Amino acid sequence: MNRLPAYVTLDYESAKQLAQKIFEIYDKDQSGVIENYEIGQMMTDTYSSINKHFVPSQYDIETYIKILDKDGDGKVTLPDVEAMVVRMMCNNNK
């Protein structure tokens, strides 16, 4: 099985492109917002990628939305996903 190195960094533009792809995958209804049920799938897929079975509760989903929702509007939008990916993948180099 091919695995990514334990620590991968991206430049800022590559991180934004990755965020766009992630957003397109999970915004299934193309509403411009990743809805609760779409967040649940995102969480399930993330755990599945490390060979763990996880079915998020409503509390798990609501908590994760609060983590992702950087502007506090109660919605997970592309800028929220971009902020997460940049934070996680760029090692603070813009």
C-alpha positions in Angstrom: 0.0 0.0 0.0 1.3 3.5 -0.9 1.3 5.9 1.9 2.2 9.6 2.1 5.2 10.5 4.1 4.4 11.2 7.7 5.0 14.9 7.2 4.0 16.6 4.0 4.0 20.3 3.3 2.6 22.2 0.4 3.0 25.8 -0.8 0.1 28.1 -0.2 -1.3 27.9 -3.8 -1.1 24.1 -3.8 -2.9 24.0 -0.4 -5.7 26.2 -1.8 -6.0 23.9 -4.8 -6.3 20.9 -2.5 -8.9 22.6 -0.4 -10.9 23.4 -3.6 -10.8 19.7 -4.5 -11.9 18.6 -1.0 -14.7 21.1 -1.0 -15.9 19.9 -4.4 -15.9 16.3 -3.2 -18.0 17.0 -0.1 -20.3 19.8 -1.3 -22.3 17.1 -3.0 -25.4 19.3 -3.6 -23.1 22.2 -4.8 -24.8 24.6 -2.5 -21.6 26.4 -1.6 -21.8 25.0 1.9 -20.7 21.6 3.3 -23.9 20.6 5.1 -24.1 18.5 8.3 -24.6 15.2 6.4 -21.7 16.1 4.1 -19.5 16.8 7.1 -20.4 13.4 8.5 -19.3 11.7 5.3 -16.1 13.8 5.4 -15.4 12.5 9.0 -16.2 8.9 8.1 -13.9 9.0 5.0 -11.1 10.6 7.1 -11.2 7.7 9.6 -11.6 5.2 6.8 -8.3 6.5 5.3 -6.5 5.3 8.4 -8.4 2.0 8.5 -10.7 3.0 11.3 -14.5 2.6 11.3 -16.2 5.7 12.7 -19.8 6.8 12.5 -20.0 10.4 13.8 -22.8 11.4 16.1 -24.6 14.6 15.7 -22.5 16.0 18.5 -19.3 15.0 16.7 -20.5 16.7 13.5 -21.6 19.9 15.3 -18.2 20.0 17.1 -16.3 19.6 13.9 -18.3 22.3 12.2 -17.3 24.7 15.0 -13.7 23.8 14.5 -13.9 24.3 10.7 -16.1 27.4 10.8 -13.4 30.1 11.1 -15.7 33.1 10.5 -18.4 31.9 12.9 -21.3 32.0 10.5 -22.4 28.5 11.3 -21.5 27.2 7.8 -18.5 25.4 6.4 -17.6 27.2 3.2 -14.6 27.1 0.8 -12.7 29.7 2.8 -13.1 27.6 5.9 -11.8 24.5 4.2 -8.9 26.6 2.7 -8.0 27.9 6.2 -7.9 24.3 7.5 -5.8 22.9 4.7 -3.4 25.8 4.7 -3.0 25.5 8.5 -2.4 21.8 8.3 -0.3 21.5 5.2 1.7 24.7 4.7 3.9 24.8 7.8 3.1 28.5 8.1 4.8 29.5 4.8 2.5 31.7 2.6 
